[in-house]
Amino acid sequence: MGAPIRVLLVDDQALVRSGFRIILESEPDIEVVGEAETGTQAIALAAALTPDVICMDVEMPEMNGIVASREILSAPGASPAVLVLTTFGHDEYLFDALAAGVSGFLLKTSRAEQLIDAVRVVAAGGSLLGPEVTGAVLARVRDTGPAGSAGAGAAPAAPEGSALEVSALERAMADVGLTPRERAVLVLLAEGRTNAEIAAELFLGEATVKTHVSNVLQKLGVRDRLQAVVWAHTRPE
């Protein structure tokens, strides 16, 4: 086994931090190296401790977790992966956090094994946007984004029932040169589907889906799946 995943916990509630520490340190491949209760402390400890993953709360004194994440991820040198721990009440922050470059979102009501898995995923360079959090993103897009029916004027490549304004998205996807199959993959990706779920929906192998996702990210000029979600919900006008 290699070096353990070094985790920094950031939350203004001591009991929450203690609970997360107990959960994470029950695993032999995870080590909690520090705790912070404000965004300001998080920035200082991130620089001093160089963790692999930061579990970041949103609402905190002095500086919220989104501002702190932006500061940490824009600093020179190697950046940790930031896993935002959120609630439905904080969905207004989601797009700002995605734009800041965080690697994932997890609800504080998630099960212990989900937290452990999420830390491992983002530490390995992956990204994570749980279905429940995706639902909050989509609800906010429907409230504040372009009006329109998902079914009206949709091209055949887009899955039926998409929460996106599909006709505008189809035009945007065509502008960047996505193939029909890549367009279908992106729509499902933007709804929070996993590779396995996309494969089942489109009757493809998971390896093929991974190739399509890689091509989509390259053509959109984005870093990861989460930024693809942002692109899909903000790019169409």
Residue frames as a rotation matrix with the C-alpha (Angstrom) as fourth column:
MET 1
0.578 0.816 0.000 0.00
0.816 -0.578 0.000 0.00
0.000 0.000 -1.000 0.00
GLY 2
-0.195 -0.650 0.734 1.29
0.609 -0.667 -0.429 3.47
0.769 0.363 0.526 -0.89
ALA 3
-0.981 -0.185 -0.059 1.23
0.168 -0.655 -0.737 6.60
0.098 -0.733 0.674 1.21
PRO 4
-0.276 0.940 -0.202 -2.16
0.875 0.158 -0.458 7.36
-0.399 -0.303 -0.866 2.78
ILE 5
-0.038 0.409 0.912 -4.45
0.643 -0.688 0.335 10.04
0.765 0.600 -0.237 1.40
ARG 6
-0.777 -0.319 -0.542 -3.80
0.623 -0.512 -0.592 13.18
-0.089 -0.798 0.597 3.46
VAL 7
0.008 0.917 0.399 -7.05
0.748 -0.270 0.606 14.98
0.664 0.293 -0.688 4.32
LEU 8
-0.989 -0.149 -0.017 -7.72
0.129 -0.781 -0.611 18.43
0.078 -0.606 0.792 5.77
LEU 9
-0.173 0.973 -0.152 -11.16
0.964 0.199 0.175 18.86
0.200 -0.116 -0.973 7.38
VAL 10
-0.981 -0.093 0.173 -12.73
0.076 -0.992 -0.103 22.31
0.181 -0.088 0.980 7.21
ASP 11
-0.004 0.999 -0.038 -15.97
0.515 0.035 0.857 22.97
0.857 -0.016 -0.514 9.11
ASP 12
-0.409 -0.163 0.898 -16.96
-0.475 -0.803 -0.361 25.47
0.780 -0.574 0.251 11.77
GLN 13
0.626 0.649 0.432 -18.69
-0.731 0.296 0.615 22.78
0.271 -0.701 0.659 13.85
ALA 14
-0.358 -0.865 0.352 -16.30
-0.934 0.339 -0.116 20.75
-0.019 -0.370 -0.929 16.00
LEU 15
-0.019 0.419 0.908 -18.71
-0.388 0.834 -0.393 17.81
-0.921 -0.360 0.147 16.28
VAL 16
0.920 0.327 -0.215 -18.99
-0.299 0.236 -0.924 17.58
-0.252 0.915 0.315 12.50
ARG 17
0.248 -0.913 -0.323 -15.21
-0.855 -0.049 -0.517 17.57
0.456 0.405 -0.793 12.13
SER 18
-0.417 -0.401 0.816 -14.91
-0.803 0.583 -0.123 14.90
-0.426 -0.706 -0.565 14.83
GLY 19
0.455 0.682 0.573 -17.46
-0.261 0.717 -0.646 12.72
-0.851 0.145 0.504 13.08
PHE 20
0.885 -0.174 -0.432 -15.70
-0.431 0.048 -0.901 13.03
0.178 0.984 -0.032 9.74
ARG 21
-0.090 -0.987 0.130 -12.34
-0.966 0.055 -0.251 12.28
0.241 -0.149 -0.959 11.37
ILE 22
-0.184 0.081 0.980 -13.67
-0.576 0.799 -0.174 9.09
-0.797 -0.596 -0.101 12.99
ILE 23
0.804 0.562 0.197 -15.16
-0.149 0.509 -0.848 7.92
-0.576 0.652 0.493 9.68
LEU 24
0.775 -0.501 -0.385 -12.09
-0.508 -0.133 -0.851 8.67
0.375 0.855 -0.357 7.57
GLU 25
-0.179 -0.938 0.298 -9.45
-0.959 0.098 -0.267 7.44
0.221 -0.334 -0.916 10.00
SER 26
0.368 0.344 0.864 -11.23
-0.504 0.854 -0.126 4.08
-0.781 -0.389 0.488 10.20
GLU 27
0.998 -0.034 0.049 -9.68
0.059 0.472 -0.880 3.43
0.007 0.881 0.473 6.79
PRO 28
0.446 -0.894 -0.044 -5.99
0.568 0.245 0.786 2.45
-0.692 -0.375 0.616 6.58
ASP 29
-0.216 -0.550 0.807 -5.41
0.975 -0.164 0.150 4.44
0.050 0.819 0.571 3.38
ILE 30
0.344 0.390 0.854 -6.71
0.335 -0.901 0.276 7.77
0.877 0.191 -0.441 4.73
GLU 31
-0.323 -0.495 -0.807 -5.05
0.945 -0.123 -0.302 10.10
0.050 -0.860 0.507 7.25
VAL 32
0.783 0.542 0.305 -6.58
0.490 -0.840 0.235 13.31
0.383 -0.035 -0.923 8.64
VAL 33
-0.175 -0.984 -0.035 -3.66
0.876 -0.139 -0.461 15.73
0.449 -0.112 0.887 8.90
GLY 34
-0.971 -0.183 -0.153 -5.46
0.234 -0.848 -0.475 18.81
-0.043 -0.497 0.866 10.18
GLU 35
0.005 1.000 -0.020 -8.68
1.000 -0.005 0.015 20.64
0.015 -0.020 -1.000 10.97
ALA 36
-0.969 -0.200 0.143 -9.81
0.202 -0.979 0.002 24.21
0.140 0.031 0.990 10.33
GLU 37
-0.283 0.917 -0.283 -12.96
0.823 0.080 -0.562 26.01
-0.492 -0.392 -0.777 11.46
THR 38
0.457 0.403 -0.793 -12.83
-0.089 -0.866 -0.491 29.04
-0.885 0.295 -0.360 9.13
GLY 39
0.933 -0.101 0.346 -11.98
0.358 0.136 -0.924 29.66
0.046 0.986 0.163 5.50
THR 40
0.648 -0.729 0.222 -9.01
-0.679 -0.684 -0.265 31.78
0.345 0.021 -0.938 6.57
GLN 41
0.173 -0.560 0.810 -7.59
-0.702 0.506 0.500 28.93
-0.691 -0.655 -0.306 8.62
ALA 42
0.723 0.175 0.668 -8.19
0.238 0.845 -0.479 26.55
-0.648 0.505 0.569 5.72
ILE 43
0.910 -0.412 0.047 -6.02
-0.120 -0.370 -0.921 28.62
0.397 0.833 -0.386 3.39
ALA 44
0.274 -0.847 0.455 -3.17
-0.955 -0.295 0.027 28.75
0.111 -0.442 -0.890 5.91
LEU 45
0.148 -0.190 0.970 -3.33
-0.491 0.838 0.239 25.03
-0.858 -0.512 0.030 6.72
ALA 46
0.939 0.186 0.288 -3.60
0.156 0.518 -0.841 24.04
-0.305 0.835 0.457 3.07
ALA 47
0.665 -0.747 0.004 -0.29
-0.460 -0.414 -0.785 25.80
0.588 0.520 -0.619 2.43
ALA 48
0.021 -0.704 0.710 1.39
-0.999 0.003 0.033 24.44
-0.025 -0.711 -0.703 5.56
LEU 49
0.008 0.076 0.997 0.16
-0.481 0.874 -0.063 20.84
-0.877 -0.479 0.043 5.44
THR 50
-0.532 -0.156 -0.833 -0.13
-0.847 0.074 0.527 20.25
-0.020 0.985 -0.172 1.66
PRO 51
-0.195 0.536 0.821 -3.06
-0.273 0.775 -0.570 17.81
-0.942 -0.336 -0.005 1.95
ASP 52
-0.951 -0.045 0.306 -4.19
0.253 0.456 0.853 15.65
-0.178 0.889 -0.422 -0.94
VAL 53
-0.265 0.942 0.206 -7.88
0.622 0.004 0.783 16.34
0.737 0.336 -0.587 -0.27
ILE 54
-0.989 0.111 0.099 -9.72
-0.148 -0.675 -0.723 19.12
-0.014 -0.730 0.684 1.53
CYS 55
-0.324 0.938 -0.124 -13.22
0.889 0.346 0.299 18.37
0.323 -0.013 -0.946 2.81
MET 56
-0.969 -0.199 0.146 -14.67
0.181 -0.975 -0.130 21.89
0.168 -0.099 0.981 2.67
ASP 57
-0.155 0.918 -0.366 -17.77
0.836 -0.076 -0.543 23.26
-0.526 -0.390 -0.756 4.37
VAL 58
-0.108 0.186 0.977 -19.57
0.776 -0.598 0.200 26.20
0.622 0.779 -0.080 2.74
GLU 59
0.601 0.433 0.672 -20.99
-0.028 -0.829 0.559 28.44
0.799 -0.355 -0.486 5.47
MET 60
0.183 -0.608 -0.772 -18.24
0.958 0.285 0.003 29.47
0.219 -0.741 0.635 7.91
PRO 61
0.783 0.040 -0.621 -17.14
0.322 -0.880 0.350 32.57
-0.532 -0.474 -0.701 9.83
GLU 62
0.020 -0.835 -0.550 -14.67
-0.090 -0.550 0.830 35.06
-0.996 0.033 -0.086 8.31
MET 63
-0.461 -0.213 -0.862 -14.64
-0.862 -0.122 0.491 33.50
-0.210 0.969 -0.128 4.84
ASN 64
0.576 0.744 0.338 -16.96
-0.634 0.668 -0.390 30.96
-0.516 0.011 0.856 3.26
GLY 65
0.164 -0.539 0.826 -15.73
0.116 0.843 0.526 27.72
-0.980 0.009 0.201 1.76
ILE 66
0.746 0.134 0.652 -16.18
0.646 0.089 -0.758 28.79
-0.159 0.987 -0.020 -1.85
VAL 67
0.868 -0.475 0.144 -13.94
-0.422 -0.859 -0.290 31.84
0.262 0.191 -0.946 -1.48
ALA 68
0.319 -0.772 0.550 -11.41
-0.650 0.245 0.720 29.75
-0.690 -0.587 -0.423 0.45
SER 69
0.422 -0.119 0.899 -11.46
0.469 0.877 -0.104 27.05
-0.776 0.466 0.426 -2.25
ARG 70
0.932 -0.051 0.359 -10.84
0.302 -0.435 -0.848 29.64
0.199 0.899 -0.391 -4.94
GLU 71
0.650 -0.728 0.218 -7.86
-0.760 -0.623 0.185 31.03
0.001 -0.286 -0.958 -3.03
ILE 72
0.227 -0.562 0.796 -6.39
-0.355 0.713 0.605 27.58
-0.907 -0.419 -0.038 -2.38
LEU 73
0.458 0.040 0.888 -6.84
0.605 0.717 -0.345 26.31
-0.651 0.696 0.304 -5.93
SER 74
0.936 -0.128 0.328 -5.44
0.185 -0.615 -0.767 29.45
0.300 0.778 -0.552 -7.53
ALA 75
0.659 -0.745 0.101 -2.27
-0.507 -0.341 0.792 29.41
-0.555 -0.573 -0.602 -5.41
PRO 76
0.247 -0.643 -0.725 0.98
-0.867 0.188 -0.462 28.42
0.434 0.742 -0.511 -7.17
GLY 77
-0.734 -0.590 0.336 2.26
-0.674 0.694 -0.253 24.89
-0.084 -0.413 -0.907 -6.81
ALA 78
-0.817 0.406 -0.410 0.44
0.221 0.876 0.429 21.59
0.533 0.260 -0.805 -6.50
SER 79
-0.426 0.760 0.491 -3.22
-0.838 -0.536 0.102 22.00
0.340 -0.368 0.865 -5.59
PRO 80
-0.864 0.235 0.446 -5.23
-0.075 0.815 -0.575 19.62
-0.499 -0.530 -0.686 -3.42
ALA 81
-0.611 0.790 0.039 -8.56
0.328 0.208 0.922 18.22
0.720 0.576 -0.386 -4.56
VAL 82
-0.878 0.382 0.288 -11.42
-0.465 -0.541 -0.701 20.05
-0.111 -0.749 0.653 -2.85
LEU 83
-0.599 0.748 -0.285 -14.52
0.568 0.648 0.507 18.07
0.564 0.142 -0.813 -1.89
VAL 84
-0.718 0.412 0.561 -17.34
-0.550 -0.830 -0.095 20.44
0.426 -0.377 0.822 -0.93
LEU 85
-0.748 0.529 -0.401 -19.69
0.656 0.684 -0.320 19.16
0.105 -0.502 -0.859 1.76
THR 86
-0.888 0.419 0.187 -23.01
-0.346 -0.879 0.327 20.84
0.301 0.226 0.926 1.18
THR 87
-0.553 0.826 0.112 -26.73
0.413 0.388 -0.824 20.85
-0.724 -0.409 -0.556 1.89
PHE 88
-0.107 0.590 0.800 -29.66
0.987 -0.034 0.158 21.62
0.120 0.807 -0.578 -0.35
GLY 89
0.730 0.431 -0.530 -29.88
0.556 -0.826 0.096 25.01
-0.397 -0.365 -0.842 1.33
HIS 90
0.118 -0.800 -0.589 -26.53
-0.106 -0.600 0.793 25.97
-0.987 -0.031 -0.156 -0.22
ASP 91
0.219 -0.048 0.975 -27.24
0.822 0.547 -0.158 25.11
-0.526 0.836 0.159 -3.85
GLU 92
0.988 0.139 -0.059 -26.81
0.093 -0.866 -0.491 28.79
-0.120 0.479 -0.869 -4.80
TYR 93
0.390 -0.917 -0.085 -23.08
-0.641 -0.336 0.690 28.27
-0.662 -0.214 -0.718 -4.29
LEU 94
0.502 -0.207 0.839 -22.71
0.293 0.954 0.060 25.26
-0.814 0.215 0.540 -6.57
PHE 95
0.835 -0.163 0.526 -21.88
0.517 -0.098 -0.851 27.00
0.190 0.982 0.003 -9.82
ASP 96
0.725 -0.614 0.312 -19.42
-0.638 -0.769 -0.033 29.35
0.260 -0.175 -0.950 -8.12
ALA 97
0.362 -0.590 0.722 -17.69
-0.503 0.528 0.684 26.34
-0.784 -0.611 -0.106 -6.58
LEU 98
0.629 -0.101 0.771 -17.54
0.574 0.728 -0.374 24.49
-0.524 0.678 0.516 -9.89
ALA 99
0.878 -0.291 0.380 -16.08
0.126 -0.625 -0.770 27.54
0.461 0.725 -0.512 -11.56
ALA 100
0.606 -0.672 0.425 -13.49
-0.787 -0.430 0.443 27.75
-0.115 -0.603 -0.789 -8.77
GLY 101
-0.053 -0.660 -0.749 -12.27
-0.736 0.533 -0.417 24.27
0.675 0.529 -0.514 -9.71
VAL 102
-0.141 0.027 0.990 -13.52
-0.868 0.477 -0.137 22.05
-0.476 -0.878 -0.044 -6.89
SER 103
-0.845 -0.335 -0.418 -13.45
-0.504 0.761 0.408 18.33
0.182 0.555 -0.812 -7.59
GLY 104
-0.578 0.662 -0.477 -16.74
0.407 0.741 0.535 17.23
0.707 0.115 -0.698 -6.08
PHE 105
-0.373 0.590 0.716 -19.82
-0.817 -0.575 0.048 17.74
0.440 -0.567 0.696 -3.94
LEU 106
-0.609 0.262 -0.749 -21.27
0.407 0.914 -0.012 15.52
0.681 -0.312 -0.663 -1.25
LEU 107
0.316 0.789 0.527 -24.30
-0.282 -0.452 0.846 16.05
0.906 -0.416 0.080 0.95
LYS 108
-0.551 -0.515 0.656 -23.62
-0.747 -0.045 -0.663 16.12
0.371 -0.856 -0.360 4.68
THR 109
0.255 0.734 0.629 -26.43
-0.868 0.460 -0.185 13.61
-0.426 -0.499 0.755 5.05
SER 110
0.313 -0.190 -0.931 -24.54
-0.682 0.637 -0.359 11.05
0.661 0.747 0.070 2.95
ARG 111
0.996 0.025 -0.091 -23.58
0.034 0.802 0.596 7.68
0.088 -0.597 0.798 4.39
ALA 112
0.526 -0.848 0.068 -20.12
-0.361 -0.150 0.920 7.11
-0.770 -0.508 -0.385 5.86
GLU 113
0.021 -0.539 0.842 -19.05
0.594 0.684 0.423 4.87
-0.804 0.491 0.334 2.99
GLN 114
0.707 0.270 0.654 -20.04
0.697 -0.422 -0.579 7.58
0.120 0.865 -0.486 0.50
LEU 115
0.893 -0.447 -0.047 -17.71
-0.411 -0.854 0.319 10.05
-0.183 -0.266 -0.946 2.19
ILE 116
0.175 -0.864 0.472 -14.87
-0.112 0.459 0.881 7.53
-0.978 -0.207 -0.016 2.15
ASP 117
0.190 -0.043 0.981 -15.46
0.865 0.479 -0.146 6.69
-0.464 0.877 0.129 -1.51
ALA 118
0.934 0.220 0.281 -15.67
0.332 -0.824 -0.460 10.38
0.130 0.523 -0.842 -2.45
VAL 119
0.634 -0.769 -0.084 -12.33
-0.499 -0.490 0.715 11.15
-0.591 -0.411 -0.694 -0.79
ARG 120
-0.079 -0.675 0.734 -10.70
0.269 0.695 0.667 8.30
-0.960 0.250 0.127 -2.69
VAL 121
0.473 0.336 0.814 -12.24
0.853 0.054 -0.518 9.37
-0.218 0.940 -0.261 -6.02
VAL 122
0.990 -0.062 0.127 -11.11
-0.022 -0.955 -0.296 12.98
0.139 0.290 -0.947 -5.85
ALA 123
0.447 -0.884 0.140 -7.69
-0.410 -0.064 0.910 12.01
-0.795 -0.464 -0.391 -4.46
ALA 124
-0.075 -0.437 0.896 -7.18
0.559 0.726 0.401 9.86
-0.826 0.531 0.190 -7.56
GLY 125
-0.899 -0.314 -0.304 -7.90
-0.013 -0.675 0.738 12.84
-0.437 0.668 0.603 -9.81
GLY 126
-0.570 0.765 0.300 -11.55
0.751 0.336 0.568 12.05
0.334 0.549 -0.766 -10.44
SER 127
-0.851 0.406 0.333 -14.60
-0.456 -0.886 -0.086 14.20
0.260 -0.225 0.939 -9.95
LEU 128
-0.726 0.599 -0.338 -17.85
0.677 0.711 -0.192 13.55
0.125 -0.368 -0.921 -8.17
LEU 129
-0.773 0.612 0.167 -21.28
-0.618 -0.786 0.020 15.12
0.143 -0.087 0.986 -8.37
GLY 130
-0.880 0.410 0.242 -23.88
0.232 0.812 -0.535 13.05
-0.416 -0.415 -0.809 -6.57
PRO 131
-0.558 0.728 0.397 -27.36
0.659 0.099 0.745 12.65
0.503 0.678 -0.536 -8.05
GLU 132
0.303 0.709 -0.638 -28.96
0.942 -0.326 0.085 14.56
-0.148 -0.626 -0.766 -5.18
VAL 133
-0.194 -0.459 -0.867 -26.65
0.288 -0.871 0.397 17.53
-0.938 -0.173 0.301 -5.68
THR 134
-0.942 -0.096 0.322 -27.19
0.331 -0.111 0.937 17.36
-0.054 0.989 0.137 -9.43
GLY 135
-0.084 0.992 0.095 -30.91
0.952 0.051 0.303 17.68
0.296 0.116 -0.948 -8.74
ALA 136
0.345 0.151 -0.926 -30.27
0.615 -0.782 0.102 20.92
-0.709 -0.605 -0.362 -6.84
VAL 137
-0.692 -0.648 -0.318 -28.15
0.127 -0.543 0.830 22.23
-0.711 0.534 0.458 -9.73
LEU 138
-0.784 0.415 0.462 -30.82
0.563 0.159 0.811 21.40
0.263 0.896 -0.358 -12.28
ALA 139
0.227 0.900 -0.371 -33.55
0.972 -0.233 0.031 22.98
-0.058 -0.368 -0.928 -10.14
ARG 140
0.060 -0.273 -0.960 -31.57
0.320 -0.906 0.278 26.19
-0.945 -0.324 0.033 -9.92
VAL 141
-0.919 -0.388 0.073 -30.93
0.166 -0.212 0.963 26.19
-0.358 0.897 0.259 -13.67
ARG 142
-0.385 0.857 0.342 -34.67
0.853 0.190 0.485 25.79
0.351 0.479 -0.805 -14.30
ASP 143
0.402 0.566 -0.720 -35.39
0.830 -0.558 0.024 28.70
-0.388 -0.607 -0.694 -11.95
THR 144
0.326 -0.388 -0.862 -32.78
-0.004 -0.912 0.409 31.12
-0.945 -0.130 -0.299 -13.28
GLY 145
-0.686 -0.688 0.239 -31.74
0.188 0.150 0.971 29.85
-0.703 0.710 0.026 -16.70
PRO 146
-0.834 0.356 -0.420 -33.32
-0.541 -0.388 0.746 30.10
0.103 0.850 0.516 -20.13
ALA 147
-0.082 0.892 0.445 -36.98
-0.574 0.323 -0.752 29.15
-0.814 -0.318 0.485 -20.27
GLY 148
-0.167 0.108 -0.980 -38.11
-0.950 0.247 0.189 26.41
0.263 0.963 0.061 -22.54
SER 149
0.758 0.506 0.412 -39.31
-0.579 0.812 0.067 22.88
-0.300 -0.290 0.909 -22.78
ALA 150
-0.215 -0.884 0.414 -36.77
-0.511 0.463 0.724 20.08
-0.832 -0.056 -0.552 -22.81
GLY 151
-0.096 0.213 0.972 -38.71
0.515 0.846 -0.135 18.23
-0.852 0.488 -0.191 -25.44
ALA 152
0.820 0.554 -0.145 -39.52
0.182 -0.493 -0.851 21.05
-0.543 0.671 -0.505 -27.85
GLY 153
0.842 -0.441 -0.311 -37.23
-0.511 -0.466 -0.723 21.26
0.174 0.767 -0.618 -30.83
ALA 154
0.307 -0.779 0.547 -34.81
-0.568 0.312 0.762 18.70
-0.764 -0.544 -0.346 -29.46
ALA 155
-0.018 -0.417 -0.909 -32.48
-0.946 0.302 -0.119 16.93
0.325 0.857 -0.399 -31.84
PRO 156
0.736 0.408 -0.539 -32.63
-0.299 0.912 0.282 13.13
0.607 -0.046 0.793 -31.81
ALA 157
-0.143 -0.895 -0.423 -29.21
0.136 0.406 -0.904 12.84
0.980 -0.187 0.064 -30.14
ALA 158
-0.673 -0.116 0.731 -30.46
-0.619 -0.453 -0.641 14.28
0.405 -0.884 0.233 -26.86
PRO 159
-0.861 0.352 -0.368 -32.13
0.454 0.857 -0.244 11.83
0.230 -0.377 -0.897 -24.46
GLU 160
-0.055 0.945 0.322 -35.84
0.222 -0.303 0.927 12.28
0.974 0.122 -0.193 -23.93
GLY 161
0.743 0.499 -0.445 -36.82
0.524 -0.021 0.851 14.08
0.416 -0.866 -0.277 -20.74
SER 162
-0.340 -0.937 -0.077 -33.65
0.819 -0.255 -0.513 16.13
0.461 -0.237 0.855 -20.33
ALA 163
0.418 0.440 -0.794 -33.89
0.808 -0.580 0.104 18.97
-0.415 -0.686 -0.598 -17.81
LEU 164
-0.606 -0.696 -0.384 -31.74
0.390 -0.681 0.620 21.13
-0.693 0.226 0.685 -20.08
GLU 165
0.465 0.622 -0.631 -33.07
-0.352 -0.524 -0.776 23.56
-0.813 0.582 -0.025 -22.65
VAL 166
0.207 -0.478 0.854 -32.16
0.444 0.824 0.353 21.08
-0.872 0.306 0.383 -25.34
SER 167
0.773 0.102 0.626 -32.52
0.634 -0.181 -0.752 23.08
0.037 0.978 -0.205 -28.56
ALA 168
0.846 -0.509 0.158 -30.13
-0.510 -0.859 -0.035 25.77
0.154 -0.051 -0.987 -27.30
LEU 169
0.314 -0.746 0.587 -27.74
-0.458 0.422 0.782 23.14
-0.832 -0.515 -0.209 -25.99
GLU 170
0.506 -0.094 0.858 -27.79
0.631 0.719 -0.293 21.29
-0.589 0.689 0.423 -29.32
ARG 171
0.919 -0.176 0.352 -26.76
0.158 -0.654 -0.740 24.47
0.361 0.736 -0.573 -31.13
ALA 172
0.609 -0.723 0.324 -23.94
-0.780 -0.474 0.408 25.07
-0.142 -0.502 -0.853 -28.63
MET 173
0.297 -0.490 0.820 -22.72
-0.087 0.841 0.534 21.48
-0.951 -0.230 0.207 -28.90
ALA 174
0.734 -0.006 0.679 -22.75
0.652 0.286 -0.703 21.66
-0.190 0.958 0.214 -32.68
ASP 175
0.917 -0.374 0.135 -20.66
-0.313 -0.888 -0.336 24.84
0.246 0.266 -0.932 -32.54
VAL 176
0.237 -0.877 0.418 -17.83
-0.872 -0.002 0.489 23.00
-0.428 -0.481 -0.765 -30.75
GLY 177
-0.175 -0.360 -0.916 -17.96
-0.888 0.460 -0.012 20.02
0.426 0.811 -0.400 -33.09
LEU 178
-0.516 0.041 0.856 -19.47
-0.560 0.740 -0.373 17.33
-0.648 -0.672 -0.359 -30.89
THR 179
-0.885 0.240 -0.400 -20.69
-0.181 0.613 0.769 14.27
0.429 0.753 -0.499 -32.76
PRO 180
0.087 0.994 0.067 -24.29
-0.570 -0.005 0.822 13.11
0.817 -0.109 0.566 -32.22
ARG 181
0.401 0.031 -0.915 -23.11
0.502 0.829 0.248 10.39
0.766 -0.559 0.317 -29.85
GLU 182
-0.666 -0.700 -0.257 -20.92
0.634 -0.349 -0.690 12.83
0.394 -0.623 0.676 -27.91
ARG 183
-0.593 0.539 0.598 -23.90
-0.484 -0.832 0.270 15.18
0.643 -0.130 0.755 -27.62
ALA 184
0.471 0.799 -0.375 -26.01
-0.189 0.506 0.841 12.43
0.862 -0.325 0.389 -26.10
VAL 185
0.039 -0.564 -0.825 -23.23
0.818 0.492 -0.298 11.57
0.574 -0.663 0.480 -23.67
LEU 186
-0.860 -0.414 0.297 -22.86
0.213 -0.821 -0.529 15.22
0.463 -0.392 0.795 -22.60
VAL 187
-0.129 0.893 0.431 -26.58
-0.577 -0.421 0.700 15.64
0.806 -0.158 0.570 -21.93
LEU 188
0.669 0.359 -0.651 -26.58
0.209 0.750 0.628 12.57
0.713 -0.556 0.427 -19.69
LEU 189
-0.308 -0.873 -0.378 -23.32
0.782 -0.007 -0.623 13.67
0.541 -0.487 0.685 -18.07
ALA 190
-0.760 0.034 0.649 -24.90
-0.179 -0.971 -0.158 17.02
0.624 -0.236 0.744 -17.25
GLU 191
0.344 0.925 0.158 -27.73
-0.540 0.058 0.840 15.21
0.768 -0.375 0.520 -15.48
GLY 192
0.066 -0.424 0.903 -25.27
-0.992 0.066 0.104 13.57
-0.104 -0.903 -0.416 -13.11
ARG 193
0.944 0.306 -0.123 -25.25
-0.322 0.935 -0.150 10.12
0.068 0.182 0.981 -14.70
THR 194
0.191 -0.885 0.424 -22.32
-0.402 0.324 0.857 7.79
-0.896 -0.334 -0.294 -14.04
ASN 195
-0.552 -0.465 -0.693 -20.43
-0.823 0.166 0.544 6.09
-0.138 0.870 -0.474 -16.87
ALA 196
-0.939 0.226 0.260 -22.29
0.210 0.974 -0.085 2.87
-0.272 -0.025 -0.962 -16.12
GLU 197
-0.059 0.982 -0.181 -25.66
0.334 -0.151 -0.930 4.63
-0.941 -0.115 -0.319 -16.30
ILE 198
0.068 0.009 -0.998 -24.72
-0.776 -0.629 -0.058 6.37
-0.628 0.778 -0.036 -19.55
ALA 199
-0.864 -0.452 -0.220 -23.59
-0.494 0.679 0.543 3.05
-0.096 0.578 -0.810 -21.00
ALA 200
-0.678 0.672 0.299 -26.92
0.507 0.722 -0.471 1.42
-0.532 -0.167 -0.830 -20.10
GLU 201
0.152 0.775 -0.614 -28.95
-0.017 -0.619 -0.786 4.35
-0.988 0.130 -0.081 -21.46
LEU 202
0.270 -0.135 -0.953 -27.12
-0.875 -0.447 -0.185 4.46
-0.401 0.884 -0.239 -24.79
PHE 203
0.943 0.113 0.312 -26.44
-0.034 0.968 -0.249 0.70
-0.330 0.224 0.917 -25.10
LEU 204
0.512 -0.854 -0.095 -22.67
-0.463 -0.181 -0.868 1.19
0.724 0.488 -0.488 -25.09
GLY 205
0.369 -0.520 -0.770 -19.76
0.761 0.644 -0.071 -0.39
0.533 -0.560 0.634 -23.25
GLU 206
0.854 -0.055 -0.517 -18.29
0.367 -0.641 0.675 1.57
-0.368 -0.766 -0.527 -20.34
ALA 207
-0.193 -0.981 0.020 -14.91
0.647 -0.112 0.754 1.77
-0.737 0.159 0.657 -22.11
THR 208
-0.323 0.161 0.932 -16.63
0.869 -0.340 0.360 3.39
0.375 0.927 -0.030 -25.09
VAL 209
0.770 0.637 0.035 -18.39
0.549 -0.688 0.475 5.86
0.327 -0.346 -0.879 -22.80
LYS 210
0.456 -0.682 -0.572 -15.05
0.482 -0.351 0.803 6.78
-0.749 -0.641 0.169 -21.20
THR 211
-0.537 -0.648 0.540 -13.66
0.793 -0.169 0.585 7.50
-0.287 0.743 0.605 -24.67
HIS 212
0.085 0.661 0.746 -16.66
0.757 -0.529 0.383 9.68
0.648 0.532 -0.545 -25.53
VAL 213
0.866 0.226 -0.446 -16.38
0.486 -0.587 0.647 11.57
-0.115 -0.778 -0.618 -22.23
SER 214
-0.024 -0.965 -0.262 -12.68
0.610 -0.222 0.761 12.20
-0.792 -0.142 0.594 -22.86
ASN 215
-0.542 -0.129 0.831 -13.46
0.821 -0.291 0.491 13.53
0.179 0.948 0.263 -26.35
VAL 216
0.517 0.814 0.263 -16.22
0.683 -0.578 0.447 15.77
0.516 -0.052 -0.855 -24.97
LEU 217
0.667 -0.315 -0.675 -13.91
0.493 -0.493 0.717 17.29
-0.558 -0.811 -0.174 -22.34
GLN 218
-0.413 -0.897 0.159 -11.24
0.687 -0.192 0.701 17.96
-0.598 0.398 0.696 -24.96
LYS 219
-0.386 0.312 0.868 -13.64
0.794 -0.367 0.485 19.61
0.470 0.876 -0.106 -27.40
LEU 220
0.726 0.687 0.015 -15.24
0.561 -0.606 0.564 21.75
0.397 -0.401 -0.826 -24.69
GLY 221
-0.098 -0.863 0.496 -11.82
0.078 -0.503 -0.861 22.76
0.992 -0.045 0.116 -23.38
VAL 222
0.559 0.337 0.758 -12.73
-0.718 -0.261 0.645 21.83
0.415 -0.905 0.096 -19.80
ARG 223
-0.403 -0.862 0.308 -10.76
-0.884 0.278 -0.376 19.99
0.239 -0.424 -0.874 -17.15
ASP 224
-0.992 0.052 0.114 -13.23
-0.003 0.901 -0.433 17.43
-0.126 -0.430 -0.894 -15.87
ARG 225
-0.526 0.850 0.032 -16.81
0.738 0.437 0.514 16.19
0.423 0.294 -0.857 -15.72
LEU 226
-0.020 0.540 -0.841 -17.90
0.843 -0.444 -0.305 18.85
-0.538 -0.715 -0.446 -13.25
GLN 227
-0.545 -0.221 -0.809 -16.79
-0.129 -0.931 0.341 21.65
-0.828 0.290 0.479 -15.52
ALA 228
-0.952 0.292 0.085 -18.65
0.170 0.277 0.946 19.93
0.253 0.915 -0.314 -18.34
VAL 229
-0.167 0.918 -0.361 -21.79
0.985 0.145 -0.088 20.18
-0.028 -0.370 -0.929 -16.20
VAL 230
-0.122 0.051 -0.991 -21.20
0.309 -0.947 -0.087 23.92
-0.943 -0.317 0.100 -15.81
TRP 231
-0.913 -0.280 -0.297 -20.65
-0.187 -0.361 0.914 24.28
-0.364 0.889 0.278 -19.57
ALA 232
-0.745 0.652 0.140 -23.85
0.580 0.531 0.618 22.42
0.328 0.542 -0.774 -20.40
HIS 233
0.112 0.869 -0.482 -25.96
0.989 -0.145 -0.031 24.57
-0.097 -0.473 -0.876 -18.08
THR 234
0.256 -0.055 -0.965 -24.40
0.288 -0.949 0.130 27.97
-0.923 -0.311 -0.227 -18.75
ARG 235
-0.749 -0.655 0.094 -23.04
0.258 -0.158 0.953 27.88
-0.610 0.738 0.288 -22.30
PRO 236
-0.411 0.625 0.663 -26.37
0.872 0.057 0.487 27.90
0.267 0.778 -0.568 -24.24
GLU 237
-0.914 0.145 -0.378 -27.91
0.000 -0.934 -0.357 31.33
-0.405 -0.326 0.854 -24.57
